[in-house]
Amino acid sequence: MPAPPAHKLDAILARHAIVTATLNGAPDPDSFVALSRELAELDPVVQAVRSYRIALDEVVGIDAIIEEAGLAPEMRAMAEEERPAAVAAAEEAAAALNLLLLPKDAADERSAILEVRAGTGGDEAALFAGDLFRMYARYAELKGWRVEVLSESEGTAGGLREVVAEIKGRGVFARLRFESGVHRVQRVPSTEAQGRIHTSAATVAVLPEAEEVDVAINEADLKIDTLRAQGAGGQHVNKTESAVRITHLPSGIVVFVQDERSQHKNRARAMNLLRSRIYDQERSRKDAVRAADRKSQVGSGDRSERIRTYNFPQGRVTDHRINLTLYRLEEVMAGTALDEVVDALTREHRAALLAAEGLS
């Protein structure tokens, strides 16, 4: 695996030295925060650069010994025996360095908006959507993240027709970004007397949570409606108009939040959700432009793309983008084995990025 050119590594080390020296010079508070964040990002890269160069020097030193004129045969043989391990260590160090130098998605460290909606399959689709949301909620709990439901609509026979939630925590979007798409379930519904397997689906969308600085929204572009929050079957869960629906007229995006009893809080949450959807729309547009000449191996992120099948009779989960099959359905649905799928998707994504950078 090729390593980055020496001048690029020298530039990283030089920048690290400048940032360190500036911090030691007691900069103003704003600069201190920005430089501290930059140093935290540079530190592991600098360590990887140094490790790579030490490993490379080891190979160069061994090669010099092998090529040395008049060297005793047993010494040359010993050096030749050590060389494969030294080369392997240098290649491993180069691979680790290349991963750290991959372009980073600015949204990876952010919290996320999770949207799960029942698709084809009627009541069974709503039950499956509810199962998926519980899977993500359990996964979030295991990660120490906080889940806050913004709006939900229950199915007539249970489950969820739709749920929108914030998942708060560091790095949420990086872990859940590949969950967007159509999730398919194959199982025997509880109402099926003949024991036939039914197939239904739910769609998942994961959006990076936007900040105010990311999206400028003109109040004149908004249509804001207040209405009574509703529960399953249209039942009113309160008698005040606390639910908020905001329509962004230029894009046609509509958001609805009813979780809080306070109209003010629901409006603030609706604005946050609207910013995230506008931000995601712009990110998707830019991603489509960048990916026009190549398709990522883990899929386009298109929410109409079927990405995964959950087969209950066989106890298996299959992710179609990377041909991964796990016979650990219960653990995946409980959130405890979801990391196995996420890790595999992340590895494939990094491999695609390395290939795009010519480093594979």
N, C-alpha and C positions, 0 to 999 in steps of 0.2 A: 504494500500500500504506500503510495507516494506521500511524503510529508510536505507541509507548506514550505515555500521558499525561505531561505535564511533571512532575507531582508525583511520579510513580514514578521518573523519571530523576533528579530532585533527591534523592530518598531514596537512590538508589544512590551518587551522588556524596558525599552526607553520610556514608554508611556507610564508603565508601572512605577518607575523611578521618579518621574515628574509628579505623579499623583501623591506618592508617599512623601516626597519632599514638601509639596504644597500643604499637605495635611499637618506636617510637623511644624509648619510656619504659622499655625493658628489662623486659618482663614475666617471670613465672616460666616455666621451661622448657616445661611442658605448654601454657600459654597461647600461648607463642611459636610452637610447632608448629602449633596450631590456627589462630592468626591468620595465620601465614605461608601456610598452605594457602588460607585465605579470600581473602587478598590476591592470591594467584596466580590465583584464579578471577575476582576483581573487576577486575584490571588490564585485560584485553582488553575487558571490558564498558564500563569507564570511557572507554577510548580510543575505542570505538565511539560512546558518547554524545557525546563532544566532537566527533568527526568529523561526526556527524549535525547537531549544533547549529551548527557552522561552515557546513555546506552549507545549512542552513535559513536562517541569517542572510544568506547570499549571495542567496537567492531574495527574502527580505524587502527587502534593500537594492535589488535590481533593480526590484522592484515599486514601491518608494518613488520611484525615479528616474522610472519610467514615468508615475506619477501626479502628478509635480511640475508645478505650474502655471507656465506661461511657459517651459518647457524647449524648447530648440531642437529642431526636428523631427529633425535628423540624430542628436542625442544620444538622443532617444526611440527612434528606429529602431534604433540600435546596442544599446540596452538590451533592446528587444524581441527582437532577434536572439540575444542572449546568454541570454535567459530559458529556452528549452527545455533547453539543456545544463545549466543550474543546477538546474532542476526534476528532470531525470533523475539528476543527482548526488545530490540530496537523497533521492529515492526509493530509489536504490541504497544509500545510507547507512542509511536506515530499514529496508530489507530485511535488511541485515547485522546491524543492531542487534536486530531482532526474532528472528533466528535465535539470537543469543547469549542472549536472554532466554527462550527456550523452556524449559519445565520439563525438568530433567535427570533421567535415570534414574540413581539412585545406584549401580546395578550396572555402568554402562557402562565404567568404568575398570578393572574387575576382570578377573582371569584367568577361565577358563571350563572347564567339563567338557564334553567332546565325546563323544557316543555315536552310533555308526553300527551299524545292524543290517540284515541282509539281509531283504528282504520277499518278495513273491511272485516266483517265477521259478526256484526250485531252485538248482542249482549256479551258474547265470549270475547270480542275485541276489547270491550270496556273492562272486563275482568282482567284481561292480560295487561292492559295499560296500567291498571292498579297494581298488578304484580311487578311490572317494570319500575314503577315509581318507588315502590317499597324496596326493591333491589338497590336502587340508587340512594335512597335514604339510609339504608343499612350500611352501604359502602361509605357514605359520607360520615356516618357515626364512627365507623372504624378508623377513618382518617382524621377524626377530630374536627370535622367541618360542621358548620351550622346550616340547617335547612329551614327556610322560611317560605311557606306557601303564600303565593300572591293571589291566586284564584284557582278554583277547582269546580268541576261540574261532574256530579256522580251519575253513574249509569242506572238505568231503571231496574236492573237485576243485581246491582252492586258494581264494584269496580269504579272506574273513572272514565268519563267521556273525554275529559281534558283536565290537565293540571299544569300550572305554571308556578315555578318555585325559584327562589334565589338560593344558591349554595355558596355560603361564605367561607372563605379560607384561602390560604396561600397555595397557588399552583393548582387550583381546581380545574381551570380550563385545560391545562396541559394534560391532565389525567382523563378528562371526559370528552375531549374534543372529537375523538373518533367514534363517539356513540351516536352522532347524528345520522339519521337514515331510517329505513323501514326495518322493523324487527318483526319476524314472523314466528308464530307459535303453532305447533302441531300437538294436539292432545284431545282426549275424550271429555267433552263438557259434562258437567254434573247433570244436565238436563237431557243428555243423550241416552235413551233407553236401549238402543241397539248396540251400544258400545263402539260406535263408529268414530274414527279420528276426524276431527275438524281442523281446518287451517284458518287462522285469522291473523290480523296484523295490527301493529301500532306504530306510529311515527314518533321519533325522538328528535328534538332539536336542542343543541347546546350552543349558547351564545356567550361570548366573553362579556362580562359586565363592563359597561362603558362608564367613563367619568365625564363630568361636565366639560372638561377641556377637550374631550375627544369629539364631541358633537355640539355644534351651535344650533339651537332650535329657536326659531322666531315664533313668539307667542301668537302672532297674527296668522300663522300657518296651522293653528290647532283648533279643533272643534271639541269642546269639553262638555260631556253630559254627565249628570249625576242621577243615580237611580237606586232603587232599593236592592240590597244584596239578596240573593236568592239561593236556596238550597236545592236538594234533589227534588225533581218533579215540580219545580216552580214554586215551592213553598218559600214564603218570605221568612228570613231568619232574623230580620229586625224591621222596625217600622219607620226608620229614618232613611233618607236618601244618602247613604254613606258610600255606596259603590261608585266608582268613577270609570268612565269610558272616554278615552282620548283618541281622536282621529287626527293623524298627521296628513293634512290635505295634499301636500306635494307628492308624497310617496304612496298614499293610500293605506299606510300601516295603521291598524287599530289595536289598542291595548285596553284591557279591562282588568281592574283590580277590585276585589271586594272583601279581602281577608280581614282588614281592620274595621272596627266600628267607627273610627274617626275618618271623616271625609278628607280632612287635611292630610292624614297619614297615607290614605289610599291614593290621593293625588300625587304625593311625593314618590310613592312606590311606582305608580303608573308612569310618571315622567322618567324614572330610572329605567323601567322596562322599555319604554319608547326609545330612549337613547341607545340602549343595548341593541335593539332591533335595527335601528338606523345604522349604527356602527357596524353590526354584523352584515347588513346589506352592502355597505361600502367595502368591507373586507372581502366579501364573497366576489364582488365585482373585480377587485384588484387581483384576487387569487385566480379568477378565471382568465384574466389577461396574461398573468405570469405562466399559467399552466396550458396556454393555447398550443404550445409546441410539444408538450409532454403531459402524460397523465400519471398522477401519483399512484404508486403500487397499492396504497391502502384506500384508494377510492377518492372520488372527487368531493365528498362531503355533501353531495346533492341529497336533499331529504326525500327524494323519490326513489333513491337507490336502495335495493334490498341488501342489507349488510349482514344479517345474522338470523339463524333459525334455532329455535328452542324446541327440541323434540322430546316431549315428556315420556312417551312410551319407551323410548330407547335411552332416556336419561342423558341425552347429549346436547351440546351446544356447538354450533358450527358457525364460524365467521367466514363468510364467502370471499371476502377481499383477500385474505391471506391463506385460505384453505386450512384453517386451524379447526380441529375438532377436539373437544374435551368431553369425556364421559363423567362430568362432575356437575350436572345440571343443578342439583339441589344446592351445592355450595356456591355456584355462580348466582343463583337467584337469592341466596342469603347474603350476597355481597362479599363473602369470604374468599371466593376464588376468582372474583372479577379481575383482580390484579394480573392474573395469568394471561387473560385476553388483552388487557390494556398494555402490559409489557411487550407482548408479541407485536401488537400494532405499532407501538412506539419504536421498536427495533426496526420494523419494516419501513416506517416513515424516515428514520435516520438513514437507513441504507439508500432510500430513494434520494434523499438530499445529498448524500455523499456521491452518488452516481451523477447527480446534476452538477455537482462541483468538480467532477472529474477526479474524485479521490477514492473511488471504489476499486 
